[in-house]
Amino acid sequence: MAIANNTVSIVITGPIAKEINDEYDLNPKKVAAILDIFSCIVQGILPYGAQVLLILSFANGKLDFFDLISNAWYHLFLLIFTLLAIYSSYWDKWVNKFLKV
């Protein structure tokens, strides 16, 4: 059984996410998905994350962290589209509230 850093971070921050979910009456599935997505984003940009260490070990010193992170478009796009999804749902709620749709 393998446990990566993002699994540990989800287990540790899960109760905090549950409190936020209960306080603001959010969809638990969306909160869990956002928690998982952000844990993957953070682990992918940390220089000691499991994915980064694995890729750098395969490169045998021909690649350093800054070369890798400058070409890591996946994490950037994942962050942008996740933030858009989060704020577009709040935007929809705000518009519906004030337009009484």
JOQUINOR-V309942 format. One line per field, one symbol per residue. ss: DSSP state (h for helix, s for strand, l for the rest). A space follows every 50 residues. Layout:
BEGIN
ss->???
END
This chain:
BEGIN
ss->llllhhhhhhhhhhhhhhhhhhhhlllhhhhhhhhhhhhhhhhhhllllh hhhhhhhhhlllllhhhhhhllhhhhhhhhhhhhhhhhhhhhhhhhhhhl l
END
